[in-house]
């Protein structure tokens, strides 16, 4: 009798063990797969990867769908950055991550873990690759026009990313549509394996961009806070309108110097603002909305418009000439006109009112402004 009881107990323990192991597997790996579509023109084919579920699941799905591209892109990016700049050691990149860690959204941390598992890339290597833009200095352009400044009353916004093309990030384009289990669906135009946000748009019509302004003379930077690229992901998850976005920026402990561009395309709350981040100074943050001139910056202003670009004279002339007539085509022309020469990695034109965008990546070492812009409608991927 005792022998039968012991055997029964062993069998029961075995089944409990198997059940617990199975539950762990279910929690750590998504049973779903990403849906992959493509948008293309004669020279460029861009995957649109639609992921859904928890942050971990979305990261895992994205990693599985872009495994080989993510390995080549992120490891190549990290390798080139460290070979080109001796200061970008593993210790420096790890230090930046560790100092920001208390401020990083747990959803981003979980998604990065899922991405590491899905791509089979070491998590510490992925973290380091994501810290390269954090510790670097670079410059870009942003413009938003809306209401009476546009032909149809929509809010249009451009985001030009002027960054190194030598890392060949442009060879691994990817557009990711996030459909989170909890939070607002959002879209971002990025590079395989990179899930922080240099720009993006959510289903509430919130669109984001930035321009770097941290001089190399201030290096090493203070990383005790949150970088805009990580804050942007939280905003895309959570913000319903312009005021909520500005509150999230005001309440964040920001680092370095940036111009942040925020647009809201909804008719009832339409508008845009520039948040000027100057954390090394006594005044850490200044926000300028419609027709307000930033302090200490030689910038002409006009109603229903915000801008700060690589060439503000060209931008203002274009804005003044086309005010009231802006549509996607005219915004693309504006995007091209203010792009940097020889370092224009990626350009995006958004219509935040209709959730559409037009995207151009650099082709080889030819600037993104020389590429044909490809149309993407976020609505096509939400259902």
Helices and strands as residue ranges (DSSP letters): H 2-28, E 35-40, E 45-53, H 55-65, H 67-84, H 90-100, G 101-103, H 106-119, H 123-135, E 141-147, E 153-162, G 169-172, E 173-180, E 186-191, E 200-202, E 206-212, G 216-218, H 228-238, H 242-251, E 257-264, G 267-269, E 271-278, E 285-288, E 305-308, H 312-322, H 328-337, E 344-351, E 356-361, G 368-370, E 374-377, G 378-381
